[in-house]
Amino acid sequence: MFAKSTEAGAQWTDVSAATLIVTAPMLIGFLVFQRQFISSFMHSGIKG
């Protein structure tokens, strides 16, 4: 990603787009399965 840097610096539009592409599916998955994540933590006995 940073190998595409120019003399003026990194191409921040490409970096931002790649970051969104990587993080969006994880965020959507968490939001969809949030109840299952929380209930599995509660049933596993993790105290926090």
N, CA, C and O of each residue as an XYZ file, in Angstrom:
192
protein
N       0.828     -1.187      0.000
C       0.000      0.000      0.000
C       0.869      1.246      0.000
O       0.693      2.130     -0.839
N       1.800      1.321      0.931
C       2.641      2.503      1.002
C       3.728      2.493     -0.066
O       4.430      3.489     -0.241
N       3.875      1.380     -0.783
C       4.838      1.332     -1.876
C       4.386      2.240     -3.021
O       5.194      2.607     -3.874
N       3.115      2.601     -3.044
C       2.598      3.485     -4.081
C       2.790      4.953     -3.716
O       2.185      5.827     -4.337
N       3.625      5.235     -2.718
C       3.851      6.616     -2.296
C       4.486      7.415     -3.420
O       5.279      6.900     -4.208
N       4.126      8.650     -3.470
C       4.742      9.561     -4.425
C       5.668     10.484     -3.656
O       5.784     10.381     -2.435
N       6.322     11.379     -4.366
C       7.205     12.318     -3.686
C       6.423     13.229     -2.751
O       6.968     13.712     -1.759
N       5.163     13.465     -3.055
C       4.337     14.337     -2.218
C       3.807     13.607     -0.992
O       3.273     14.246     -0.085
N       3.940     12.290     -0.942
C       3.441     11.509      0.183
C       2.558     10.377     -0.298
O       2.421     10.137     -1.498
N       1.964      9.690      0.655
C       1.111      8.556      0.322
C      -0.153      9.037     -0.374
O      -0.590     10.169     -0.170
N      -0.723      8.192     -1.177
C      -1.991      8.510     -1.840
C      -3.106      8.180     -0.851
O      -3.583      7.047     -0.785
N      -3.508      9.187     -0.089
C      -4.409      8.964      1.033
C      -5.788      8.508      0.602
O      -6.489      7.870      1.387
N      -6.197      8.809     -0.605
C      -7.499      8.307     -1.051
C      -7.468      6.792     -1.186
O      -8.428      6.111     -0.824
N      -6.358      6.261     -1.711
C      -6.222      4.808     -1.831
C      -6.124      4.152     -0.462
O      -6.724      3.103     -0.227
N      -5.370      4.767      0.437
C      -5.213      4.220      1.790
C      -6.561      4.225      2.506
O      -6.913      3.249      3.168
N      -7.312      5.310      2.382
C      -8.622      5.407      3.028
C      -9.599      4.388      2.450
O     -10.350      3.759      3.195
N      -9.594      4.224      1.149
C     -10.488      3.253      0.516
C     -10.151      1.834      0.951
O     -11.052      1.045      1.237
N      -8.877      1.504      1.002
C      -8.469      0.163      1.428
C      -8.842     -0.083      2.885
O      -9.277     -1.179      3.239
N      -8.675      0.925      3.725
C      -9.043      0.790      5.135
C     -10.534      0.539      5.280
O     -10.946     -0.307      6.073
N     -11.339      1.260      4.528
C     -12.784      1.072      4.576
C     -13.175     -0.313      4.081
O     -14.044     -0.960      4.667
N     -12.543     -0.769      3.011
C     -12.856     -2.088      2.458
C     -12.513     -3.194      3.450
O     -13.220     -4.198      3.527
N     -11.435     -3.016      4.207
C     -11.017     -4.039      5.165
C     -11.879     -4.005      6.423
O     -12.264     -5.058      6.931
N     -12.186     -2.819      6.934
C     -12.885     -2.730      8.214
C     -14.401     -2.843      8.110
O     -15.041     -3.295      9.059
N     -14.987     -2.452      7.001
C     -16.449     -2.462      6.873
C     -17.059     -3.855      7.065
O     -18.030     -3.972      7.813
N     -16.547     -4.914      6.436
C     -17.159     -6.232      6.656
C     -17.070     -6.700      8.109
O     -17.996     -7.327      8.623
N     -15.947     -6.392      8.770
C     -15.819     -6.785     10.176
C     -16.816     -6.027     11.044
O     -17.429     -6.615     11.935
N     -16.983     -4.749     10.799
C     -17.926     -3.945     11.569
C     -19.362     -4.399     11.323
O     -20.149     -4.511     12.262
N     -19.699     -4.656     10.082
C     -21.047     -5.125      9.758
C     -21.303     -6.485     10.402
O     -22.379     -6.720     10.952
N     -20.318     -7.379     10.335
C     -20.458     -8.690     10.971
C     -20.648     -8.584     12.466
O     -21.465     -9.303     13.042
N     -19.903     -7.695     13.103
C     -20.059     -7.515     14.543
C     -21.446     -6.980     14.871
O     -22.089     -7.456     15.806
N     -21.910     -5.994     14.108
C     -23.224     -5.422     14.389
C     -24.341     -6.444     14.185
O     -25.317     -6.453     14.936
N     -24.204     -7.296     13.181
C     -25.227     -8.307     12.915
C     -25.246     -9.364     14.017
O     -26.315     -9.787     14.455
N     -24.060     -9.790     14.466
C     -23.968    -10.878     15.438
C     -23.634    -10.400     16.845
O     -23.123    -11.175     17.653
N     -23.913     -9.141     17.149
C     -23.545     -8.563     18.443
C     -24.178     -9.320     19.608
O     -23.507     -9.576     20.607
N     -25.435     -9.676     19.499
C     -26.103    -10.391     20.595
C     -25.448    -11.739     20.849
O     -25.278    -12.137     22.002
N     -25.076    -12.451     19.782
C     -24.435    -13.746     19.955
C     -23.063    -13.594     20.596
O     -22.692    -14.406     21.444
N     -22.293    -12.563     20.208
C     -20.985    -12.324     20.813
C     -21.125    -12.067     22.303
O     -20.410    -12.664     23.109
N     -22.038    -11.185     22.672
C     -22.201    -10.810     24.070
C     -22.688    -12.000     24.885
O     -22.177    -12.239     25.979
N     -23.647    -12.741     24.388
C     -24.160    -13.881     25.147
C     -23.109    -14.975     25.282
O     -23.049    -15.638     26.317
N     -22.280    -15.179     24.265
C     -21.236    -16.202     24.386
C     -20.192    -15.795     25.413
O     -19.656    -16.651     26.116
N     -19.890    -14.495     25.512
C     -18.960    -14.038     26.546
C     -19.562    -14.226     27.933
O     -18.854    -14.598     28.869
N     -20.853    -13.976     28.074
C     -21.499    -14.111     29.374
C     -21.568    -15.573     29.796
O     -21.422    -15.878     30.979
N     -21.786    -16.475     28.856
C     -21.882    -17.898     29.180
C     -20.520    -18.539     29.406
O     -20.430    -19.585     30.049
N     -19.459    -17.926     28.888
C     -18.134    -18.534     29.039
C     -17.525    -18.254     30.403
O     -16.526    -18.877     30.764
N     -18.092    -17.345     31.160
C     -17.598    -17.084     32.505
C     -16.543    -16.005     32.585
O     -15.892    -15.859     33.619
N     -16.356    -15.248     31.521
C     -15.382    -14.155     31.557
C     -15.969    -13.027     32.393
O     -17.078    -12.558     32.137
N     -15.220    -12.607     33.382
C     -15.678    -11.510     34.238
C     -14.960    -10.246     33.810
O     -13.755    -10.274     33.559
N     -15.673     -9.151     33.724
C     -15.008     -7.938     33.282
C     -15.676     -6.687     33.679
O     -15.196     -5.601     33.356
